[in-house]
């Protein structure tokens, strides 16, 4: 009897140790081991890698912080974790630093970054997919970052646009390649596919006395809003909002008389094949000069995401807060849309199990 009791005790001890050492179901599926909860999440003071206060991902940071405040969280926002910085800080668990070009931003839009590793962030689906795959702006890092987990997919209407000033006489983007006069284009960044399709070369533009003007900012290498608006051609993504990324369209459509172009179908197909891009139609009167619906593509999806080591409870609470306070999206600088039918629609980067649990309870996913 004593021998049997000792065997039972030994079995219970081994069983308890084994179960206590097992990773969660999500971790087992990924072959990962558990990691400690960040101190900031434990203290209900998470750090959000956002962007400037008037930037799209900065706006999503504020919405998330405001929504979480109803549940006792005090979120610190990094207002300079823009562009490809946030996904790097998040995946690599590094503290943000002040970007070298921050002095060219509007002072009231930014603050020094917090002295802490971010716990949560927001970016476009296309940007996060590049970080996930190690492509685009992340190709030089020579690695993939697969520790992202999505909390929510939030949508907006950012169209890819092309226009020329009436006084330039340009009626088709194909004319730029052989144009003898200097041609100045506002935009250019991220437009490689469009430039290649129409045979536009930056070196050729410069050789003829023209070139590219950045669509944002002032300071070294940048230009005033009047100079930007005086360009001959405008190419890039946009909507009618005075965010740093979009304001060149706001300015140009008011300070210049624009003729908006339609992209050719093979180009639309090529643009729509990019991860995170979808076919769309620019609505009539979106800008001054848009005198008809224009077929194009758009980048609608932006992701609020965490790392795979974020606790299920935290991910659940973020998903719940955003859903129950979705009215916060409606009163922001940029129009954002929370749609229960698409909030969990992440086709490549997995949902965090905590967020998935909330959406299943609400019936948003099966």
C-alpha positions in Angstrom: 0.0 0.0 0.0 2.8 2.4 0.9 4.6 1.5 -2.3 1.4 2.3 -4.3 1.0 5.6 -2.5 4.6 6.6 -3.3 4.1 5.7 -6.9 0.9 7.8 -7.1 2.7 10.8 -5.5 5.6 10.4 -7.9 3.1 10.3 -10.8 1.2 13.4 -9.6 4.5 15.3 -9.1 5.8 14.5 -12.6 2.4 15.2 -14.2 2.1 18.6 -12.4 5.6 19.6 -13.5 4.9 18.5 -17.1 1.6 20.4 -17.4 3.0 23.5 -15.7 5.8 23.5 -18.2 3.7 23.1 -21.3 3.2 26.1 -23.6 -0.2 27.3 -24.5 -2.1 25.9 -27.4 -1.1 28.8 -29.6 2.6 28.5 -28.6 2.5 24.7 -29.2 1.1 25.3 -32.7 4.0 27.7 -33.4 6.7 25.6 -31.7 7.4 28.5 -29.3 8.1 28.7 -25.6 6.3 31.1 -23.3 8.0 34.4 -22.4 7.4 36.8 -19.5 4.7 39.4 -19.8 6.2 42.9 -20.3 6.4 45.0 -17.3 4.4 47.8 -19.0 1.5 45.5 -19.9 1.5 44.0 -16.3 1.3 47.5 -14.9 -1.6 48.4 -17.4 0.7 51.1 -18.9 1.3 49.6 -22.4 3.5 51.5 -24.9 2.1 52.1 -28.4 4.5 52.5 -31.3 2.4 55.0 -33.3 3.4 57.9 -35.6 3.0 61.7 -35.4 -0.1 63.1 -33.8 -1.6 64.0 -37.2 -0.4 60.9 -39.0 -2.7 58.0 -39.8 -1.0 55.5 -37.4 -0.7 58.1 -34.7 -4.4 58.6 -35.0 -4.9 54.8 -34.5 -2.6 55.0 -31.5 -4.8 57.7 -29.9 -8.0 55.8 -30.6 -6.6 52.7 -29.0 -5.3 54.6 -26.0 -8.6 56.3 -25.5 -10.5 53.0 -25.9 -8.2 51.2 -23.4 -8.6 54.0 -20.8 -12.2 52.8 -20.2 -10.6 49.6 -18.8 -8.0 51.0 -16.5 -5.1 51.2 -18.9 -2.9 54.3 -19.2 -1.2 54.0 -22.6 2.0 55.8 -23.5 2.3 56.6 -27.2 5.5 56.9 -29.2 4.7 59.8 -31.6 7.9 59.2 -33.7 7.6 55.5 -34.4 6.5 56.1 -38.0 7.2 54.5 -41.4 9.2 51.3 -41.1 10.4 52.1 -37.5 7.4 50.7 -35.5 7.4 47.2 -37.0 11.2 47.0 -36.4 10.9 48.2 -32.8 8.0 45.8 -32.1 9.5 42.6 -33.6 13.1 43.2 -32.4 12.0 44.5 -28.9 14.1 47.6 -29.2 13.5 51.0 -27.6 12.6 53.8 -30.0 14.9 56.7 -30.7 14.3 60.1 -32.2 14.5 59.8 -36.0 17.1 61.9 -37.7 14.5 63.8 -39.8 12.2 64.6 -36.9 13.3 68.2 -36.7 11.6 68.8 -40.1 8.2 67.8 -38.7 5.6 70.2 -37.2 6.7 70.6 -33.5 3.2 70.1 -32.1 2.9 66.8 -33.9 5.7 65.0 -32.0 7.3 64.3 -28.6 10.5 62.5 -27.5 10.0 58.8 -27.6 9.3 56.8 -24.4 12.2 54.9 -22.8 10.5 51.6 -23.2 10.0 48.7 -25.7 6.7 49.1 -27.5 4.0 46.5 -26.7 1.5 47.3 -29.5 1.6 49.2 -32.8 -0.3 50.1 -36.0 0.7 50.2 -39.6 -0.6 49.5 -43.0 -1.2 45.9 -44.1 1.2 46.3 -46.9 4.0 47.7 -44.6 3.6 44.9 -42.1 3.6 42.3 -44.8 6.9 43.7 -46.1 8.3 43.4 -42.5 6.9 39.9 -42.2 8.4 38.7 -45.5 11.6 40.8 -45.3 10.8 42.7 -48.5 10.5 46.3 -49.5 11.9 48.7 -46.9 13.0 45.7 -44.8 14.9 43.8 -47.5 18.2 45.3 -46.4 17.7 43.7 -42.9 18.0 40.2 -44.5 15.5 38.6 -42.2 11.8 37.9 -41.8 9.9 39.0 -38.8 7.2 36.4 -38.0 6.4 37.4 -34.4 3.5 39.8 -35.2 0.0 38.9 -34.2 -3.0 41.0 -35.4 -5.5 42.5 -33.0 -7.8 44.4 -35.4 -8.0 45.3 -39.1 -9.2 48.9 -39.4 -10.1 50.4 -42.8 -9.8 53.7 -44.5 -9.9 55.0 -48.1 -6.5 55.8 -49.5 -6.5 55.8 -53.3 -3.6 55.7 -55.7 -4.0 58.9 -57.8 -2.3 60.7 -60.7 -3.0 64.2 -62.0 -1.3 67.0 -63.9 -1.7 70.7 -63.8 -3.8 72.1 -66.7 -1.0 74.6 -67.6 1.5 71.8 -68.1 -0.5 70.6 -71.1 0.1 67.0 -70.1 -3.0 64.9 -70.9 -1.5 61.4 -70.4 1.3 60.1 -68.3 3.0 58.6 -71.3 3.8 62.1 -72.5 6.3 62.6 -69.6 9.0 60.3 -71.0 9.4 62.3 -74.3 8.5 65.7 -73.0 11.2 68.3 -73.8 10.3 70.8 -71.1 11.4 70.3 -67.5 8.9 68.2 -65.7 8.5 68.4 -61.9 6.6 65.6 -60.2 5.3 65.8 -56.6 5.3 62.3 -55.1 7.5 59.5 -56.4 8.2 57.5 -53.3 6.6 54.1 -53.7 5.6 54.8 -57.3 8.2 52.5 -58.9 5.6 50.3 -60.7 3.9 53.4 -62.1 7.1 55.0 -63.2 8.3 51.7 -64.8 5.0 51.2 -66.7 5.1 54.7 -68.2 8.9 54.8 -68.8 9.5 57.6 -66.4 13.1 57.9 -65.2 14.2 60.2 -62.4 17.6 60.7 -64.0 15.9 61.8 -67.3 13.7 64.2 -65.4 16.8 65.8 -63.8 18.7 65.9 -67.1 15.9 68.0 -68.5 15.8 70.4 -65.6 13.0 68.8 -63.6 12.8 66.1 -60.9 10.9 64.8 -57.9 9.6 66.9 -55.0 8.7 65.1 -51.8 5.0 65.3 -50.9 5.6 66.2 -47.3 7.5 68.5 -45.0 9.9 71.4 -45.1 13.6 71.7 -44.4 16.6 70.1 -45.9 15.7 68.4 -49.2 12.1 69.4 -48.9 10.0 72.3 -50.3 7.2 74.6 -49.3 3.6 73.8 -49.9 3.4 76.5 -52.7 6.3 74.8 -54.5 4.8 71.4 -54.1 1.5 72.6 -55.4 3.2 74.2 -58.5 4.4 70.9 -59.8 3.5 69.6 -63.3 2.5 66.1 -62.2 1.2 64.6 -59.0 1.4 60.8 -58.4 0.8 58.9 -55.2 -1.7 57.7 -52.7 -4.1 60.2 -51.1 -7.4 61.2 -49.7 -8.8 64.5 -48.6 -7.2 64.9 -45.1 -4.5 67.3 -43.9 -2.3 64.5 -42.6 1.4 64.9 -43.5 1.2 62.0 -45.9 -1.9 63.3 -47.7 -1.7 67.1 -47.6 0.0 67.5 -50.9 -3.3 66.5 -52.6 -5.2 68.9 -50.3 -2.8 71.7 -51.3 -2.4 70.9 -55.0 -6.1 70.6 -55.7 -6.8 74.0 -54.2 -3.7 75.9 -55.3 -3.5 74.4 -58.8 -6.0 73.4 -61.5 -5.6 69.6 -61.9 -6.6 67.1 -64.5 -6.9 63.7 -63.0 -5.9 60.6 -65.1 -7.1 57.1 -65.4 -4.5 54.3 -65.2 -4.5 51.8 -68.0 -6.0 48.4 -67.2 -2.8 46.4 -67.3 -1.3 48.8 -64.8 -4.3 48.6 -62.5 -4.0 44.8 -62.5 -0.3 45.1 -61.7 -0.9 47.5 -58.8 -3.8 45.4 -57.4 -1.5 42.4 -57.3 0.6 44.0 -54.6 0.0 42.7 -51.1 -2.5 45.0 -49.3 -3.8 46.7 -52.4 -7.3 46.2 -54.0 -9.2 47.6 -56.9 -11.3 50.7 -56.1 -13.0 53.7 -57.7 -12.2 57.3 -56.8 -15.6 58.9 -56.2 -16.8 61.9 -58.1 -15.7 65.2 -56.4 -13.2 63.5 -53.9 -10.9 66.4 -54.9 -11.5 69.6 -56.8 -10.9 68.5 -60.4 -12.2 64.9 -60.0 -15.1 65.3 -62.4 -15.9 61.6 -62.8 -15.5 58.3 -61.0 -11.9 57.0 -61.8 -10.9 53.3 -61.6 -7.8 52.8 -59.6 -6.5 50.8 -56.5 -6.6 51.6 -52.8 -4.8 50.5 -49.7 -7.7 50.1 -47.3 -6.4 47.8 -44.5 -4.4 49.0 -41.5 -3.5 46.7 -38.7 -3.3 47.2 -35.0 -1.0 44.4 -33.8 1.1 43.1 -31.0 3.9 40.5 -30.7 3.2 36.8 -30.2 4.3 37.0 -26.6 1.5 39.5 -25.6 -0.8 37.9 -23.0 -4.1 36.6 -24.2 -5.9 38.8 -21.7 -4.3 42.0 -23.0 -5.1 41.1 -26.7 -8.6 40.3 -25.7 -9.0 43.6 -23.8 -7.7 45.6 -26.8 -10.1 43.9 -29.2 -13.0 44.4 -26.8 -12.1 48.1 -26.2 -11.9 48.9 -29.9 -15.2 47.2 -30.6 -17.1 48.7 -27.7 -15.8 52.2 -28.4 -15.7 52.1 -32.2 -17.4 55.6 -32.1 -13.9 56.9 -31.4 -12.9 56.2 -35.0 -15.6 58.4 -36.3 -14.3 61.7 -34.8 -10.7 61.6 -36.1 -8.8 63.7 -38.6 -8.8 60.7 -41.1 -11.9 58.7 -41.7 -11.5 55.2 -40.2 -14.0 52.4 -40.4 -14.5 49.6 -37.9 -16.3 46.8 -39.7 -17.2 43.6 -37.7 -17.1 41.7 -41.0 -13.5 42.6 -41.7 -12.0 43.4 -38.3 -10.5 39.9 -38.1 -9.8 39.4 -41.8 -6.0 39.1 -41.8 -5.1 36.7 -44.6 -1.4 36.2 -43.9 -0.4 37.4 -40.4 -2.3 35.4 -37.8 -4.7 36.9 -35.3 -3.6 36.9 -31.7 -5.4 34.1 -29.9 -6.8 36.5 -27.3 -8.3 38.7 -30.0 -9.6 35.7 -31.8 -11.3 34.5 -28.6 -13.2 37.9 -28.3 -14.3 37.8 -32.0 -15.6 34.3 -31.6 -17.6 35.3 -28.6 -19.1 38.2 -30.6 -19.7 36.0 -33.6 -17.4 38.0 -35.9 -15.4 34.8 -36.7 -16.4 31.1 -36.4 
